[in-house]
């Protein structure tokens, strides 16, 4: 990645132009052509540094509900639990963490009833539980932009 | 806040939650797919950005690959009457990307969550210690992810 790539990533992370020819507009800011912008983005995406170029929606504004869940899973049940949890497209993040509650995942669904239903299904399928349901009651900060740093 | 989305709007959401085309006129291409007018797509995307329906539009990067190698979920036990003030203090820290109040639960005596990002675990610990000192909240713990089982963007309106 050269300096132009880094500037390009920073630019298209924070301020992607919503215009008919966005890549031409980005090129103007960077002093390169539309074709080069497209080529560079394609290369960066192939390398995996950028996983997607598109919209991130606010689930609440689309009338969805979200929550953070935690569950204690003994080692012998881990594979089955992960398979049961990850099987839902509603599960967007799932991590193993260093705590008695060692599996943490986020769940987004059209209703609170659907969230409850999914959690009961996971408990039954994997033979685990109870799954803690920890929906945010107040949001102090949601920031998804982090500047590109060397490393 | 809640509003209904028309079939065409749902189609546009489905399209924008994928990667937009790497062609000179990506929005015109999306418009053609969704049966909308190109100008209509641009106006809707701008309106959704303005009202917060689209939280962010652009490149979604892999933070871990770009130098933020450690992220800690820091959970705090904050007295109810101090949650507002402490939450605001945490939110003001540049290293904190997300901060939420959540309910306590069995064997889980923490009600304020702050995601802390840094180049290393030690950096995250230093940030947490500084926030503890600043707020006087001494009961907290940092949970690190030892394995990532899943990380995707949510797909809406597909069920």
Interface residues (C-beta under 8 A of the other chain):
Chain A: X9 X12 X13 X14 X15 X16 X18 X19 X20 X21 X22 X23 X24 X34 X38 X41 X42 X45 X48 X49 X50 X51 X52 X53 X54 X55 X56 X57 X58 X59 X60 X61 X62 X63 X64 X68 X70 X82 X85 X86 X89 X90 X91 X92 X93 X94 X95 X96 X97 X98 X99 X100 X101 X103 X104 X105 X108 X110 X130 X132 X134 X135 X136 X137 X138 X139 X140 X141 X142 X143 X144 X145 X146 X148 X149 X150 X151
Chain B: X1 X2 X3 X5 X13 X16 X17 X18 X19 X20 X22 X23 X24 X25 X26 X27 X28 X38 X42 X45 X46 X48 X49 X51 X52 X53 X54 X55 X56 X57 X58 X59 X60 X61 X62 X63 X65 X66 X67 X68 X69 X73 X83 X87 X88 X90 X91 X96 X97 X98 X99 X100 X101 X102 X103 X105 X106 X107 X108 X113 X117 X119 X141 X143 X144 X145 X146 X147 X148 X149 X150 X151 X152 X153 X154 X155 X156 X157 X158 X159
